[in-house]
Amino acid sequence: QLVESGGGLVQPGGSLRLSCAASGFNLDYYGIGWFRQAPGKEREGVSYLSDFGGSTNYADSVKGRFTTSRDNAAKNTVYLQMNNLKPEDTAVYFCAAVPGGVGANGDPFVPYVYDHWGQGTQVTVSS
């Protein structure tokens, strides 16, 4: 089970940190994707963290503003730090996990490759 938290209402330019906590399996062995879905739009990939945190990928729209990382205190949690938020970042954010990661040639921003999904957390960026 994956549970996201940390969403909320923030002004443009502000920051939020989303958390994705797992129970029942060890996230170290999974690639972790963050996705978001705005009303009327398709779910889109935001970031990806490979198993054991070896590499990261980011959508062009969030590069330089978002950072994903694993907790270093064995809390079985992955984070998405979001800085300089914009109104277009408003969406429900989901974390997803795939055992072993997507592989060297896999596309981490394709939702169907993921086995586990959280319920989502709402992020609203508005003044």
N, CA, C and O of each residue as an XYZ file, in Angstrom:
508
protein
N       0.846     -1.187      0.000
C       0.000      0.000      0.000
C       0.890      1.248      0.000
O       1.891      1.325      0.712
N       0.492      2.211     -0.817
C       1.178      3.489     -0.863
C       0.226      4.577     -0.384
O      -0.952      4.588     -0.739
N       0.750      5.486      0.423
C      -0.068      6.581      0.934
C       0.685      7.895      0.732
O       1.786      8.076      1.251
N       0.075      8.813     -0.035
C       0.667     10.127     -0.237
C       0.148     11.100      0.826
O      -0.957     10.956      1.349
N       0.968     12.071      1.116
C       0.567     13.146      2.017
C       1.389     14.389      1.684
O       2.375     14.325      0.950
N       0.964     15.505      2.233
C       1.717     16.741      2.057
C       1.115     17.740      1.094
O       1.634     18.847      0.947
N       0.043     17.376      0.444
C      -0.591     18.312     -0.465
C      -1.268     19.446      0.279
O      -1.379     19.427      1.505
N      -1.720     20.434     -0.481
C      -2.402     21.563      0.132
C      -2.498     22.734     -0.807
O      -2.257     22.611     -2.008
N      -2.854     23.875     -0.247
C      -2.987     25.120     -1.001
C      -1.738     25.962     -0.756
O      -1.330     26.170      0.386
N      -1.139     26.443     -1.839
C       0.068     27.244     -1.719
C       0.013     28.359     -2.758
O      -0.588     28.195     -3.820
N       0.628     29.470     -2.457
C       0.672     30.576     -3.401
C       1.733     30.335     -4.471
O       2.697     29.604     -4.242
N       1.557     30.942     -5.622
C       2.601     30.821     -6.654
C       3.963     31.229     -6.109
O       4.089     32.217     -5.385
N       4.976     30.452     -6.470
C       6.306     30.680     -5.947
C       6.615     29.935     -4.664
O       7.764     29.885     -4.224
N       5.587     29.358     -4.067
C       5.773     28.638     -2.832
C       6.288     27.225     -3.030
O       6.574     26.800     -4.150
N       6.401     26.506     -1.924
C       6.948     25.154     -1.933
C       6.055     24.194     -1.148
O       5.347     24.583     -0.219
N       6.115     22.944     -1.551
C       5.474     21.849     -0.823
C       6.373     20.631     -0.921
O       7.121     20.475     -1.886
N       6.297     19.771      0.080
C       6.974     18.486      0.004
C       5.950     17.383      0.158
O       5.291     17.268      1.191
N       5.825     16.583     -0.870
C       4.927     15.436     -0.829
C       5.687     14.219     -0.331
O       6.875     14.053     -0.606
N       4.985     13.378      0.399
C       5.556     12.128      0.887
C       4.767     10.956      0.324
O       3.557     11.036      0.111
N       5.482      9.874      0.093
C       4.870      8.622     -0.367
C       5.393      7.527      0.548
O       6.545      7.108      0.433
N       4.553      7.071      1.446
C       4.947      6.059      2.414
C       4.391      4.706      2.011
O       3.235      4.586      1.605
N       5.235      3.689      2.130
C       4.824      2.339      1.740
C       4.678      1.451      2.956
O       5.388      1.602      3.950
N       3.753      0.532      2.857
C       3.617     -0.516      3.857
C       3.460     -1.845      3.135
O       2.770     -1.946      2.121
N       4.112     -2.849      3.678
C       3.994     -4.180      3.089
C       5.085     -4.541      2.105
O       5.217     -5.707      1.732
N       5.867     -3.570      1.678
C       7.001     -3.860      0.809
C       8.047     -2.770      0.970
O       7.757     -1.661      1.421
N       9.281     -3.117      0.588
C      10.416     -2.218      0.783
C      10.638     -1.379     -0.481
O      10.967     -1.908     -1.543
N      10.453     -0.081     -0.344
C      10.559      0.805     -1.499
C      11.958      0.825     -2.113
O      12.108      1.224     -3.268
N      12.966      0.414     -1.385
C      14.324      0.421     -1.933
C      14.419     -0.448     -3.190
O      15.254     -0.198     -4.059
N      13.567     -1.460     -3.280
C      13.626     -2.403     -4.391
C      12.694     -2.016     -5.546
O      12.506     -2.777     -6.495
N      12.126     -0.832     -5.440
C      11.141     -0.392     -6.424
C      11.561      0.928     -7.064
O      12.142      1.796     -6.414
N      11.250      1.058     -8.363
C      11.301      2.364     -8.970
C      10.040      3.123     -8.583
O       8.952      2.547     -8.555
N      10.178      4.409     -8.286
C       9.065      5.205     -7.803
C       8.796      6.361     -8.764
O       9.666      7.188     -9.038
N       7.595      6.388     -9.252
C       7.183      7.480    -10.111
C       6.204      8.391     -9.395
O       5.394      7.938     -8.586
N       6.283      9.663     -9.696
C       5.268     10.624     -9.278
C       4.536     11.075    -10.542
O       5.145     11.425    -11.552
N       3.221     11.051    -10.447
C       2.368     11.471    -11.543
C       1.398     12.532    -11.021
O       1.207     12.683     -9.815
N       0.806     13.246    -11.938
C      -0.230     14.195    -11.552
C      -1.332     14.197    -12.603
O      -1.113     13.877    -13.771
N      -2.510     14.564    -12.150
C      -3.656     14.620    -13.046
C      -4.507     15.827    -12.697
O      -5.037     15.937    -11.591
N      -4.627     16.713    -13.643
C      -5.472     17.889    -13.480
C      -6.849     17.581    -14.059
O      -6.975     16.693    -14.903
N      -7.880     18.296    -13.624
C      -9.236     18.054    -14.132
C      -9.287     18.134    -15.654
O      -8.818     19.101    -16.254
N      -9.860     17.107    -16.264
C     -10.014     17.099    -17.708
C      -8.766     16.759    -18.484
O      -8.766     16.793    -19.715
N      -7.691     16.428    -17.769
C      -6.440     16.101    -18.442
C      -6.002     14.680    -18.119
O      -6.443     14.089    -17.134
N      -5.128     14.141    -18.963
C      -4.595     12.813    -18.718
C      -3.551     12.852    -17.598
O      -2.947     13.883    -17.305
N      -3.373     11.687    -16.995
C      -2.344     11.570    -15.981
C      -0.972     11.699    -16.642
O      -0.704     11.048    -17.651
N      -0.112     12.531    -16.078
C       1.203     12.740    -16.666
C       2.302     12.467    -15.653
O       2.150     12.735    -14.461
N       3.409     11.930    -16.145
C       4.547     11.665    -15.290
C       5.280     12.930    -14.943
O       5.470     13.809    -15.783
N       5.692     13.016    -13.692
C       6.389     14.190    -13.183
C       7.848     13.870    -12.893
O       8.749     14.609    -13.290
N       8.070     12.753    -12.191
C       9.435     12.405    -11.824
C       9.544     10.908    -11.642
O       8.544     10.204    -11.508
N      10.776     10.438    -11.641
C      11.035      9.018    -11.431
C      12.331      8.873    -10.652
O      13.314      9.572    -10.898
N      12.302      7.942     -9.704
C      13.484      7.620     -8.907
C      13.705      6.128     -9.026
O      12.824      5.339     -8.683
N      14.876      5.729     -9.511
C      15.125      4.313     -9.743
C      15.264      3.562     -8.419
O      15.434      4.171     -7.363
N      15.190      2.246     -8.489
C      15.379      1.437     -7.293
C      16.762      1.709     -6.717
O      17.742      1.832     -7.452
N      16.827      1.798     -5.423
C      18.030      2.159     -4.680
C      18.517      3.576     -5.002
O      19.645      3.948     -4.678
N      17.647      4.355     -5.643
C      17.937      5.776     -5.852
C      19.104      6.055     -6.752
O      19.762      7.085     -6.600
N      19.391      5.156     -7.704
C      20.549      5.352     -8.553
C      20.413      6.474     -9.549
O      21.414      7.088     -9.921
N      19.217      6.759     -9.989
C      19.045      7.800    -10.992
C      17.669      8.422    -10.874
O      16.758      7.851    -10.274
N      17.533      9.609    -11.460
C      16.259     10.317    -11.457
C      15.938     10.820    -12.858
O      16.828     11.045    -13.678
N      14.654     10.988    -13.107
C      14.181     11.596    -14.349
C      13.095     12.603    -13.986
O      12.348     12.416    -13.026
N      13.024     13.667    -14.769
C      12.008     14.688    -14.520
C      11.371     15.117    -15.839
O      12.027     15.188    -16.879
N      10.101     15.395    -15.762
C       9.431     15.995    -16.910
C      10.006     17.388    -17.145
O      10.411     18.069    -16.203
N      10.038     17.800    -18.397
C      10.607     19.115    -18.725
C       9.909     20.239    -17.964
O      10.530     21.236    -17.597
N       8.626     20.065    -17.738
C       7.844     21.118    -17.093
C       8.227     21.359    -15.642
O       7.884     22.400    -15.081
N       8.937     20.410    -15.019
C       9.279     20.554    -13.604
C      10.776     20.552    -13.339
O      11.202     20.740    -12.199
N      11.576     20.344    -14.372
C      13.032     20.314    -14.192
C      13.527     21.603    -13.558
O      13.130     22.702    -13.945
N      14.397     21.443    -12.579
C      14.940     22.601    -11.880
C      14.072     23.096    -10.744
O      14.501     23.933     -9.950
N      12.849     22.586    -10.658
C      11.935     23.011     -9.593
C      11.566     21.866     -8.652
O      11.370     22.091     -7.458
N      11.469     20.657     -9.169
C      11.063     19.501     -8.373
C      12.253     18.582     -8.170
O      13.114     18.456     -9.040
N      12.288     17.945     -7.013
C      13.332     16.975     -6.700
C      12.707     15.794     -5.977
O      11.929     15.971     -5.040
N      13.050     14.594     -6.415
C      12.553     13.387     -5.741
C      13.716     12.696     -5.054
O      14.837     12.690     -5.562
N      13.439     12.110     -3.892
C      14.502     11.478     -3.125
C      13.901     10.439     -2.189
O      12.698     10.419     -1.926
N      14.783      9.580     -1.698
C      14.369      8.580     -0.716
C      14.729      9.064      0.678
O      15.675      9.830      0.860
N      13.967      8.610      1.651
C      14.291      8.910      3.030
C      15.535      8.135      3.423
O      15.662      6.952      3.106
N      16.454      8.801      4.113
C      17.712      8.155      4.512
C      17.635      7.541      5.901
O      18.626      7.017      6.409
N      16.477      7.605      6.507
C      16.340      7.102      7.871
C      15.499      5.832      7.912
O      14.888      5.514      8.932
N      15.474      5.113      6.800
C      14.779      3.833      6.723
C      13.293      3.942      7.059
O      12.716      3.047      7.676
N      12.682      5.059      6.640
C      11.260      5.232      6.909
C      10.397      4.693      5.791
O       9.173      4.820      5.832
N      11.035      4.078      4.767
C      10.301      3.499      3.655
C       9.410      4.538      2.988
O       8.235      4.300      2.707
N      10.005      5.682      2.748
C       9.263      6.824      2.211
C      10.070      7.490      1.104
O      11.296      7.580      1.168
N       9.352      7.950      0.095
C       9.943      8.731     -0.992
C       9.285     10.101     -0.977
O       8.103     10.237     -0.660
N      10.069     11.110     -1.325
C       9.578     12.472     -1.275
C       9.591     13.120     -2.657
O      10.350     12.727     -3.543
N       8.747     14.103     -2.810
C       8.787     14.985     -3.970
C       8.798     16.413     -3.430
O       7.780     16.926     -2.966
N       9.963     17.037     -3.501
C      10.093     18.429     -3.088
C       9.756     19.316     -4.278
O      10.374     19.210     -5.338
N       8.781     20.183     -4.097
C       8.298     21.040     -5.180
C       8.530     22.490     -4.796
O       7.950     22.984     -3.829
N       9.371     23.165     -5.550
C       9.702     24.574     -5.305
C       9.218     25.432     -6.465
O       8.960     24.940     -7.563
N       9.104     26.708     -6.196
C       8.688     27.666     -7.220
C       7.423     27.176     -7.938
O       7.369     27.138     -9.168
N       6.444     26.816     -7.175
C       5.216     26.259     -7.737
C       4.461     27.284     -8.568
O       4.456     28.480     -8.277
N       3.828     26.774     -9.606
C       3.075     27.608    -10.545
C       1.613     27.146    -10.565
O       1.326     26.003    -10.209
N       0.700     28.008    -10.971
C      -0.707     27.592    -11.033
C      -0.910     26.353    -11.899
O      -1.800     25.551    -11.618
N      -0.116     26.182    -12.932
C      -0.259     25.012    -13.789
C       0.213     23.717    -13.135
O       0.043     22.641    -13.707
N       0.795     23.807    -11.960
C       1.153     22.609    -11.201
C      -0.038     22.060    -10.412
O       0.057     20.991     -9.810
N      -1.134     22.773    -10.413
C      -2.320     22.328     -9.698
C      -2.835     21.013    -10.268
O      -3.098     20.899    -11.465
N      -2.974     20.024     -9.394
C      -3.403     18.687     -9.821
C      -3.476     17.786     -8.597
O      -3.051     18.157     -7.503
N      -4.021     16.601     -8.807
C      -3.891     15.531     -7.825
C      -2.594     14.793     -8.149
O      -2.366     14.381     -9.286
N      -1.755     14.635     -7.136
C      -0.464     13.995     -7.309
C      -0.511     12.579     -6.736
O      -1.003     12.347     -5.632
N       0.014     11.646     -7.522
C       0.041     10.234     -7.156
C       1.474      9.732     -7.156
O       2.287     10.158     -7.977
N       1.782      8.834     -6.243
C       3.024      8.094     -6.362
C       2.687      6.675     -6.795
O       1.598      6.166     -6.529
N       3.642      6.054     -7.465
C       3.463      4.711     -7.990
C       4.781      3.965     -7.887
O       5.853      4.571     -7.911
N       4.694      2.635     -7.772
C       5.891      1.822     -7.578
C       5.897      0.642     -8.532
O       4.862      0.030     -8.794
N       7.075      0.334     -9.043
C       7.260     -0.825     -9.911
C       8.477     -1.595     -9.416
O       9.545     -1.006     -9.257
N       8.343     -2.913     -9.164
C       9.463     -3.684     -8.627
C      10.631     -3.737     -9.596
O      10.452     -4.036    -10.777
N      11.822     -3.450     -9.102
C      13.007     -3.499     -9.938
C      13.196     -2.290    -10.832
O      14.190     -2.212    -11.555
N      12.294     -1.373    -10.803
C      12.383     -0.195    -11.659
C      11.913     -0.487    -13.071
O      11.493     -1.604    -13.377
N      11.985      0.517    -13.929
C      11.503      0.371    -15.305
C      12.582     -0.149    -16.245
O      12.309     -0.452    -17.407
N      13.822     -0.252    -15.734
C      14.896     -0.743    -16.578
C      15.546      0.366    -17.383
O      15.029      1.480    -17.476
N      16.689      0.037    -17.962
C      17.495      1.044    -18.666
C      16.772      1.633    -19.871
O      16.979      2.795    -20.220
N      15.935      0.841    -20.494
C      15.257      1.310    -21.704
C      13.784      1.573    -21.512
O      13.069      1.874    -22.468
N      13.325      1.459    -20.269
C      11.914      1.669    -20.018
C      11.557      3.132    -19.916
O      12.406      3.979    -19.636
N      10.303      3.416    -20.144
C       9.792      4.784    -20.033
C       9.145      4.943    -18.666
O       8.101      4.345    -18.406
N       9.741      5.729    -17.800
C       9.199      5.838    -16.438
C       7.939      6.676    -16.339
O       7.326      6.754    -15.275
N       7.549      7.300    -17.436
C       6.389      8.188    -17.398
C       5.151      7.570    -18.043
O       4.206      8.272    -18.402
N       5.172      6.252    -18.183
C       4.014      5.529    -18.690
C       3.303      4.885    -17.513
O       3.878      4.008    -16.869
N       2.084      5.282    -17.210
C       1.415      4.788    -15.994
C       1.266      3.268    -15.917
O       1.339      2.704    -14.826
N       1.062      2.602    -17.039
C       0.706      1.187    -16.977
C       1.860      0.292    -16.523
O       1.626     -0.878    -16.221
N       3.083      0.791    -16.464
C       4.194     -0.058    -16.027
C       4.233     -0.217    -14.515
O       4.974     -1.053    -13.999
N       3.459      0.561    -13.813
C       3.510      0.561    -12.352
C       2.473     -0.392    -11.763
O       1.343     -0.481    -12.242
N       2.892     -1.111    -10.699
C       2.037     -2.110    -10.062
C       1.229     -1.548     -8.896
O       0.121     -2.010     -8.620
N       1.779     -0.568     -8.225
C       1.159     -0.058     -7.003
C       0.941      1.446     -7.150
O       1.788      2.168     -7.675
N      -0.199      1.887     -6.680
C      -0.556      3.300     -6.733
C      -1.113      3.761     -5.400
O      -1.785      3.008     -4.695
N      -0.821      5.018     -5.065
C      -1.457      5.630     -3.919
C      -2.790      6.241     -4.307
O      -3.203      6.184     -5.465
N      -3.457      6.826     -3.322
C      -4.791      7.371     -3.555
C      -4.759      8.807     -4.057
O      -5.776      9.330     -4.513
N      -3.603      9.443     -3.974
C      -3.436     10.801     -4.462
C      -3.586     11.850     -3.374
O      -4.264     11.640     -2.367
N      -2.937     12.985     -3.602
C      -3.048     14.125     -2.712
C      -3.180     15.388     -3.565
O      -2.471     15.555     -4.557
N      -4.088     16.263     -3.170
C      -4.395     17.446     -3.967
C      -3.368     18.544     -3.712
O      -3.048     18.865     -2.567
N      -2.863     19.109     -4.797
C      -1.991     20.285     -4.726
C      -2.673     21.407     -5.496
O      -2.998     21.252     -6.673
N      -2.886     22.517     -4.838
C      -3.512     23.673     -5.473
C      -2.590     24.880     -5.331
O      -2.209     25.263     -4.225
N      -2.243     25.463     -6.460
C      -1.370     26.634     -6.467
C      -2.198     27.824     -6.940
O      -2.584     27.918     -8.105
N      -2.452     28.717     -6.012
C      -3.334     29.836     -6.327
C      -3.076     30.984     -5.368
O      -2.728     30.776     -4.206
N      -3.252     32.193     -5.871
C      -3.130     33.365     -5.008
C      -4.496     33.767     -4.466
O      -4.602     34.737     -3.716
